Amino acid sequence: MSDLSLTDRLHALQQAIHAAAADKPVQLVAVSKTQPVAAIAALLAAGQLDFGENYVQELIGKHAELPAPPAQRWHLIGPLQSNKATLISPYLHWVHSVDRAKIVPLLASAREPQQHPLQVLIQVNLDDEGSKSGVNPEVEPILALGALITAQPTLSWRGLMTIPKAQTDEGAARAALARMRRLFESVRKHADIDTLSMGMSGDYLSAIEEGATMVRVGSALFGARG
Ligand SMILES: *Cc1c(COP(=O)(O)O)cnc(C)c1O
């Protein structure tokens, strides 16, 4: 795929997001897992700064290959192992997958004091799927974990993230997104958060219509992953 078609797809995606968002701000995270550094560089040149990666080693490798000073803002969107938290923390602007107390002090202590606070989202297991990481979709456990994040000066709790269960039925998929939005609003009554990360290539438009403020789009931008 040529750089031209990649930037064309970025512009089309930006326009689609803008139209679905009406006047609300919605942030696009370009999910670059398995994609070459050249593709990231082309998008950076086109003004896309937020990139999502699932794997710690892949993110660090790409970081090393991109020119310094880094313009990109890395988002870790994949499951986070405790033994990798300290290693990855200094590279990140955002982490979307915090789902347990143990990880919080590990992420916090690895930040340099002169760095901006790491922006943290709590991952919610919306459909209570055993195979998926995430906090139960209830206000109390989310607030408890959020309080631990807020207590760390090097972290900033910004909101929630979810990966809804794959649904073939559009109505059921919409209902799940709306359920997440209501949970987000309930948590917001008690916490100063503003970010709801939901929506991928298959559902980002409905996710935005249902209240997402951040979408994570991979294959619809880069093409199918190899
Ligand atoms: C891979 C991935 C995405 C992007 O998926 P696409 O369907 O390619 O857009 C978004 N969020 C998470 C957590 C992912 O693992």
The ligand as an ORCA input file, in Angstrom:
! r2SCAN-3c Opt
* xyz 0 1
  C      -6.358     -4.636     17.703
  C      -7.157     -3.782     18.614
  C      -7.898     -2.684     18.133
  C      -8.033     -2.353     16.654
  O      -8.739     -3.358     16.012
  P      -9.268     -3.149     14.484
  O     -10.426     -4.046     14.403
  O      -8.138     -3.537     13.607
  O      -9.628     -1.722     14.348
  C      -8.554     -1.876     19.051
  N      -8.516     -2.115     20.379
  C      -7.824     -3.156     20.887
  C      -7.817     -3.369     22.348
  C      -7.130     -4.019     20.031
  O      -6.472     -5.076     20.541
*
